[in-house]
Amino acid sequence: MKSMTGYGWGECARDGFKVNVELSSVNRKQGEISINLPHELDVLEARIRDEINRVVARGRLSARVSLHAIDGTASARVQLNKPLAQAYVRELNRLAKELKLSGPVSIDLVMRAPGVLETAAEMADAGEFWPAVSKALRQALGMLVKMRQREGEHLRRDLCGRIAILRKAVAQVQRQAPLVQTRYREQLIERIKSAGLVELGIEEDRLVKEVVYFADRSDISEELTRLKSHFQQFDDCLKSEEPVGRTLDFLAQEMNREINTIGSKARRRTSNDPWPGNFPTPTIRAPERQPGRVGSRASSPCRTLAGAPRPPLARPA
């Protein structure tokens, strides 16, 4: 696992010139490369970009390449482009004649014309600098990758600690889940007694249906299974040599989704619950009486103890 942030630097001296390469990368979902080159090396941009893409998959990377002469070598290797200087003189004299301007063309004016004086760097073919640029670039990439690996190791340890906490919470929830239905039934009976409805003769099957319906709505076995699967996939990502940032991002979103679902299905709230949610106490309403009968059932077969109409318990498999 590697981080997306890092820094690297490299240099190489050859044939009187020194090439410096500086790399820096920051977080970004996609890969993005920005290269700053001296104009003498513009034609090497594609090759530099290919070298970086072989090593860096994600993040915004900035590359800066500079070219320097060693001990004034460039100034000692200046060449006069005589044909170009002569062409400048001819065209300037022709222009002065057409515009009826007096005075000769000065040497200072000619020497300042672009391309008349060429340094060694300008005279050299850009391809001749590639071995030096490539070597400096490899050094910078090696330093960059090592820094990203070091930071990635810190991130890996942090993520492993967080996943370990989630694993413990899932195990605790799984131990407590079977007790929820029993606790809910006890709460229903207690509410019936406290509301003074015992004499109405609420039948046992009414309580069973209520508890079964609650159990169906609050079942979290699927969410727990998915969480365990996500934990295993997280472990597999840690063993992979390929970039895993996007995969981990997806797994984190799915874990959060399953945890939220478990919280919304929970019906009990204590300080010891791993994921306390909004757990209302069951509300009890007396069943509707029919004339001449005591403790009769509600007129609607789908009306529950809480008084809210619900669909029949039978559901497709």
C-alpha positions in Angstrom: 0.0 0.0 0.0 1.3 3.4 -1.0 0.3 6.9 -0.2 -0.3 9.4 -3.0 1.9 12.2 -1.5 5.6 12.2 -1.8 8.7 14.0 -3.0 11.7 13.0 -5.1 14.8 14.6 -6.5 17.6 13.5 -8.8 20.5 14.8 -10.9 22.9 13.7 -13.5 26.0 15.5 -15.1 27.2 14.6 -18.6 29.1 16.3 -21.4 29.4 19.6 -19.6 25.8 19.8 -18.5 23.9 18.9 -15.4 20.2 17.8 -15.4 18.1 18.2 -12.3 14.7 16.5 -11.9 12.3 17.4 -9.1 9.1 15.5 -8.5 6.2 16.1 -6.0 2.8 14.4 -5.8 -0.4 15.1 -3.8 -3.7 13.4 -3.4 -6.0 13.1 -6.4 -8.5 10.4 -7.4 -7.2 10.1 -10.9 -3.7 10.3 -12.2 -2.5 13.8 -13.4 1.0 14.7 -14.5 2.3 18.3 -15.0 5.8 18.7 -16.5 7.8 21.9 -16.7 10.8 21.6 -19.1 13.3 24.1 -20.6 12.6 24.8 -24.2 15.7 22.8 -25.3 14.1 19.6 -23.9 10.5 20.1 -24.9 10.6 17.1 -27.3 11.4 14.8 -24.4 8.0 15.5 -22.6 6.3 12.4 -24.0 9.2 10.1 -22.9 9.3 11.6 -19.4 5.5 11.2 -19.1 5.7 7.5 -20.1 8.5 6.9 -17.5 6.4 8.4 -14.8 3.2 6.5 -15.8 5.1 3.2 -15.4 5.6 4.0 -11.7 2.8 6.3 -10.5 -0.8 5.3 -11.0 -2.8 7.9 -8.9 -2.3 11.4 -7.6 -1.4 14.8 -9.0 2.3 14.8 -9.8 4.4 17.8 -10.8 7.7 17.4 -12.5 10.3 20.1 -13.0 13.4 19.5 -15.2 16.2 22.0 -15.4 19.3 22.1 -17.5 22.5 23.8 -16.4 26.0 24.3 -17.8 28.9 23.1 -15.6 31.6 25.8 -14.8 30.7 28.0 -17.7 31.0 25.3 -20.3 28.1 26.7 -22.2 29.7 30.2 -22.5 32.9 28.6 -23.8 31.0 26.7 -26.5 29.1 29.6 -28.2 28.9 29.4 -32.0 28.1 32.2 -34.5 25.5 31.3 -37.1 27.1 33.3 -40.0 24.5 32.4 -42.7 21.8 33.6 -40.4 23.6 36.8 -39.5 24.2 37.5 -43.2 20.5 36.9 -44.0 19.6 39.4 -41.2 22.0 42.0 -42.7 20.5 41.7 -46.2 16.9 41.9 -45.0 17.6 44.9 -42.8 19.5 46.8 -45.5 16.6 46.1 -47.9 14.1 47.3 -45.4 16.1 50.5 -44.7 16.3 51.2 -48.5 12.5 50.7 -48.9 11.8 52.9 -46.0 14.5 55.5 -47.1 16.3 55.2 -43.8 19.9 56.3 -43.5 22.7 54.7 -41.6 24.4 51.2 -41.8 23.2 48.2 -39.9 25.2 47.9 -36.7 26.9 44.7 -35.5 25.1 45.2 -32.2 21.7 45.0 -33.9 22.7 41.9 -35.8 24.2 40.1 -32.8 20.9 40.6 -30.9 18.9 38.9 -33.5 17.4 35.5 -32.5 19.6 32.6 -33.4 22.7 34.4 -34.4 24.6 33.3 -31.3 23.9 29.7 -30.3 25.0 28.1 -27.0 26.0 24.4 -26.8 22.7 23.5 -25.3 20.8 25.1 -28.2 23.1 23.5 -30.8 22.8 20.0 -29.2 20.1 17.6 -30.2 17.5 17.1 -27.4 17.9 13.4 -27.8 21.5 13.7 -26.7 20.3 14.8 -23.3 17.9 11.9 -22.8 20.4 9.5 -21.0 21.1 12.2 -18.4 17.4 13.1 -18.1 16.5 9.5 -17.8 19.0 8.8 -15.1 18.0 11.8 -13.0 14.3 10.9 -13.5 14.9 7.4 -12.2 16.6 8.7 -9.1 13.7 11.1 -8.4 11.1 8.4 -9.0 12.9 6.0 -6.6 13.0 8.6 -3.9 9.3 9.5 -4.5 8.2 5.9 -4.4 10.1 5.2 -1.1 8.4 8.2 0.5 5.0 7.1 -0.7 5.7 3.6 0.7 6.7 4.9 4.1 3.6 7.0 4.4 1.5 4.2 3.0 2.7 1.9 5.8 1.5 4.4 8.4 -1.9 4.5 6.7 -2.0 0.7 6.6 -1.4 0.4 10.3 -4.0 3.1 11.0 -6.6 1.4 8.8 -5.9 -2.0 10.4 -6.5 -0.6 13.8 -9.8 0.8 12.8 -10.9 -2.4 11.1 -10.0 -4.3 14.3 -12.3 -2.1 16.2 -15.1 -2.7 13.7 -14.5 -6.5 13.9 -14.9 -6.4 17.7 -18.1 -4.4 17.4 -19.5 -6.8 14.8 -18.8 -9.7 17.1 -20.5 -8.0 20.0 -23.5 -7.1 17.9 -23.8 -10.7 16.6 -23.7 -12.0 20.2 -26.5 -9.6 21.3 -28.7 -9.9 18.2 -30.5 -13.2 19.3 -31.5 -11.5 22.6 -33.3 -8.6 20.9 -36.6 -10.5 20.1 -36.8 -11.9 23.7 -36.2 -8.5 25.1 -38.8 -6.9 22.9 -41.4 -9.5 24.0 -40.6 -8.8 27.6 -41.0 -5.1 27.0 -44.4 -5.7 25.4 -45.7 -7.7 28.3 -44.4 -5.1 30.8 -46.1 -2.3 28.9 -49.4 -4.3 28.8 -49.2 -4.7 32.6 -48.3 -1.1 33.3 -51.1 0.1 31.1 -53.6 -2.1 33.0 -54.7 -4.1 30.0 -54.2 -7.6 31.5 -57.9 -8.0 32.2 -58.7 -7.5 28.5 -57.3 -11.0 27.9 -54.8 -10.2 25.1 -54.0 -13.6 23.6 -50.6 -15.2 23.3 -50.7 -15.5 19.5 -51.1 -11.7 19.3 -47.9 -11.3 21.2 -46.2 -13.9 19.0 -47.2 -12.2 15.8 -46.0 -8.9 17.0 -42.6 -10.3 18.0 -42.3 -12.3 14.7 -43.1 -9.2 12.7 -40.5 -7.2 14.7 -37.9 -10.0 14.2 -38.5 -9.9 10.4 -37.9 -6.1 10.3 -34.9 -6.1 12.6 -33.0 -9.1 11.2 -29.4 -8.0 10.6 -27.8 -11.3 9.6 -27.4 -10.1 6.0 -25.7 -6.9 7.1 -23.3 -8.7 9.4 -22.4 -11.2 6.7 -21.7 -8.4 4.3 -19.5 -6.6 6.8 -17.4 -9.8 7.4 -17.0 -10.1 3.6 -15.8 -6.5 3.4 -13.3 -7.1 6.2 -11.9 -10.1 4.3 -11.6 -8.0 1.1 -9.8 -5.4 3.1 -7.3 -8.0 4.2 -6.8 -9.1 0.6 -6.2 -5.5 -0.5 -3.3 -5.2 2.0 -1.6 -8.2 0.4 -1.9 -6.8 -3.2 1.0 -5.1 -4.9 -1.4 -3.2 -7.2 -3.0 0.2 -6.4 -5.8 -0.4 -4.0 -7.0 3.1 -3.1 -10.2 3.0 -5.1 -11.1 -0.4 -3.9 -10.6 0.7 -0.2 -12.7 3.8 -0.9 -15.5 1.6 -2.2 -15.2 -0.9 0.7 -15.3 2.0 3.3 -18.6 3.3 1.7 -20.1 -0.2 1.8 -19.1 -0.7 5.4 -20.7 2.6 6.3 -23.9 1.6 4.5 -24.2 -1.7 6.4 -23.4 -0.1 9.7 -26.1 2.5 9.1 -28.6 -0.2 8.2 -27.8 -2.1 11.4 -28.3 1.0 13.4 -31.7 1.8 11.8 -32.9 -1.8 12.5 -31.8 -1.8 16.1 -34.5 -1.5 18.8 -32.5 -1.1 22.0 -30.3 1.7 23.2 -27.8 1.4 26.1 -24.4 2.8 26.7 -22.9 -0.7 25.9 -24.4 -1.0 22.4 -21.7 -0.8 19.6 -24.2 1.1 17.3 -26.9 2.8 19.4 -29.8 3.9 17.3 -33.2 5.4 17.8 -34.9 2.6 19.8 -38.4 3.6 20.9 -40.2 1.7 23.6 -43.2 -0.3 22.2 -46.4 1.5 22.6 -49.5 -0.5 23.5 -53.1 0.3 22.6 -56.1 -1.7 23.9 -57.8 -3.9 21.3 -61.1 -2.6 20.0 -64.1 -4.0 21.9 -67.1 -5.4 20.2 -70.5 -5.0 22.0 -71.2 -7.8 24.5 -67.7 -9.2 24.4 -64.7 -8.6 26.6 -61.1 -9.1 25.4 -62.3 -9.6 21.8 -59.8 -9.2 18.9 -59.5 -6.0 16.9 -61.9 -5.6 14.1 -59.1 -5.6 11.5 -57.0 -8.8 11.4 -53.9 -6.8 10.5 -54.2 -4.3 13.4 -51.3 -4.8 15.8 -50.8 -4.1 19.5 -49.5 -0.6 18.6 -52.7 0.1 16.8 -51.0 0.6 13.4 -52.3 -1.4 10.4 -49.7 -3.7 8.9 -49.7 -6.3 6.0 -50.1 -10.0 6.8 -47.1 -11.7 8.2 -46.8 -14.1 5.3 -44.1 -13.0 2.8 -42.6 -14.6 -0.3 -39.4 -16.5 0.2 
